[in-house]
C-alpha cells in the first residue's frame, strides 16, 4: 500500500511538471518577428549533447545558422525536425548567441517536442516539432546559435 502511495505521488509530480512546461512553451498570439526551421541530433544520458543546423526567415530573406549545445534531464538519442516562431528580433545580429530555456518531449520511434529558448539579446524562439528515435527529455537547455551567412 505504501508503494502505491509513493507511485501516485511520483506520477502526480511528473504530470504537473509536464503540463507546467507545456504552458511555458506556448508561443504568444502576437505576430512573430521571424520564423525558423531546424534539424537537430541529440544524445543524452541525464546530460544532453546536441548539434544541428537551421534556417531563419527574417525580413523576406533566408539566413542559415548552426546549433551546438546541451542540457540536463533526459536519456536516449533522437533526430528533431522543428519549426518555430521568433519574437523580439529587432536586428539580424541579435539572433546569434547563447539560448537558454526548457524543453519537453518523448520519442518512442516517433514523437513530439516543444521548447522555449531565449538568448542574451532578449530574442525568444518557441519551437515545436517531430522527433525520431528513442528518447525522453524534460529539462534545461543551453544552445550556441551562430549565423553562417
Phi and psi in degrees as a GROMACS rama.xvg file:
@    title "Ramachandran Plot"
@    xaxis  label "Phi"
@    yaxis  label "Psi"
@TYPE xy
-61.6548  -38.721  UNK-2
-61.9982  -39.736  UNK-3
-62.5827  -40.1114  UNK-4
-66.3435  -44.7066  UNK-5
-62.6558  -43.1239  UNK-6
-61.9477  -40.7942  UNK-7
-64.7095  -40.6069  UNK-8
-65.0039  -45.7417  UNK-9
-61.623  -42.341  UNK-10
-63.4637  -39.8528  UNK-11
-65.3367  -42.8139  UNK-12
-63.7307  -43.8218  UNK-13
-61.0739  -45.0666  UNK-14
-57.7341  -48.1559  UNK-15
-64.4336  -39.7644  UNK-16
-64.2753  -44.8494  UNK-17
-64.7037  -47.0759  UNK-18
-76.2453  -24.9867  UNK-19
-65.3818  -42.5574  UNK-20
-66.7262  -32.5076  UNK-21
-60.5875  -43.7422  UNK-22
-71.3868  -29.0139  UNK-23
-78.4472  -16.637  UNK-24
-103.18  13.1853  UNK-25
-91.4234  127.785  UNK-26
-70.1266  149.165  UNK-27
-63.0883  161.676  UNK-28
-82.0972  -10.3564  UNK-29
-70.1119  157.227  UNK-30
-63.3737  139.606  UNK-31
-77.9642  161.527  UNK-32
-73.9531  -30.7118  UNK-33
-162.294  174.351  UNK-34
-129.676  160.992  UNK-35
-135.258  155.728  UNK-36
-130.826  129.379  UNK-37
-131.476  142.119  UNK-38
-122.681  128.837  UNK-39
-142.844  149.773  UNK-40
-124.348  137.465  UNK-41
-140.857  154.19  UNK-42
-136.542  141.11  UNK-43
-149.349  146.341  UNK-44
-148.733  84.9192  UNK-45
72.399  -41.5652  UNK-46
-110.178  148.904  UNK-47
-116.46  145.664  UNK-48
-124.367  133.208  UNK-49
-138.493  147.906  UNK-50
-146.384  151.587  UNK-51
-177.416  -171.031  UNK-52
-146.856  162.803  UNK-53
-161.76  175.668  UNK-54
-129.05  130.442  UNK-55
-101.159  128.518  UNK-56
-106.163  105.679  UNK-57
-139.299  128.629  UNK-58
50.1821  43.4874  UNK-59
80.1917  0.0376121  UNK-60
-116.399  164.395  UNK-61
-111.989  132.12  UNK-62
-131.426  127.291  UNK-63
-90.8115  149.664  UNK-64
-147.514  162.452  UNK-65
-112.91  157.489  UNK-66
-130.07  135.509  UNK-67
-147.419  147.22  UNK-68
162.724  -156.976  UNK-69
-172.435  -167.345  UNK-70
-173.197  -169.887  UNK-71
-125.839  149.761  UNK-72
93.5548  116.889  UNK-73
127.519  169.936  UNK-74
-158.388  155.76  UNK-75
107.978  -168.881  UNK-76
-138.022  142.612  UNK-77
-157.258  160.158  UNK-78
-110.909  134.126  UNK-79
-116.686  130.299  UNK-80
-118.137  111.598  UNK-81
-130.445  155.121  UNK-82
-125.111  161.125  UNK-83
-165.913  173.242  UNK-84
-110.125  142.33  UNK-85
-115.595  131.218  UNK-86
-121.042  155.21  UNK-87
65.1952  27.949  UNK-88
-95.5142  103.5  UNK-89
-97.7529  -27.4086  UNK-90
-137.51  146.203  UNK-91
-56.3594  -38.0278  UNK-92
-64.7317  -19.4421  UNK-93
-74.1185  -14.2376  UNK-94
-71.0648  -41.9599  UNK-95
-67.2482  147.96  UNK-96
148.881  -170.207  UNK-97
-97.755  119.448  UNK-98
-99.5141  135.91  UNK-99
-122.982  149.336  UNK-100
171.083  -158.388  UNK-101
-123.727  153.313  UNK-102
-142.113  159.809  UNK-103
-147.093  147.159  UNK-104
177.959  161.229  UNK-105
-142.263  127.74  UNK-106
-124.739  117.761  UNK-107
-125.142  88.7933  UNK-108
74.4258  -63.1666  UNK-109
-131.396  148.232  UNK-110
-161.531  -162.877  UNK-111
-133.31  154.824  UNK-112
-140.141  155.124  UNK-113
-140.692  142.505  UNK-114
-150.786  149.502  UNK-115
-125.834  122.36  UNK-116
-130.92  136.23  UNK-117
-129.331  137.364  UNK-118
-101.464  -179.599  UNK-119
-66.6267  -16.1842  UNK-120
-93.527  3.25183  UNK-121
85.7894  4.2281  UNK-122
-74.6619  131.161  UNK-123
-121.87  130.85  UNK-124
-110.21  131.762  UNK-125
-110.011  115.043  UNK-126
-113.85  145.771  UNK-127
-145.672  145.911  UNK-128
-169.237  -175.182  UNK-129
-102.53  146.645  UNK-130
-125.393  152.716  UNK-131
-132.494  135.746  UNK-132
135.067  -147.063  UNK-133
-142.677  101.718  UNK-134
-162.247  159.103  UNK-135
-135.219  146.273  UNK-136
-146.425  140.248  UNK-137
-162.729  98.4838  UNK-138
174.979  -170.109  UNK-139
-81.9016  146.313  UNK-140
-129.279  151.452  UNK-141
-143.278  125.296  UNK-142
-129.225  142.505  UNK-143
-100.119  120.663  UNK-144
-113.982  127.029  UNK-145
-131.526  125.96  UNK-146
-66.9026  138.286  UNK-147
-107.824  -9.11573  UNK-148
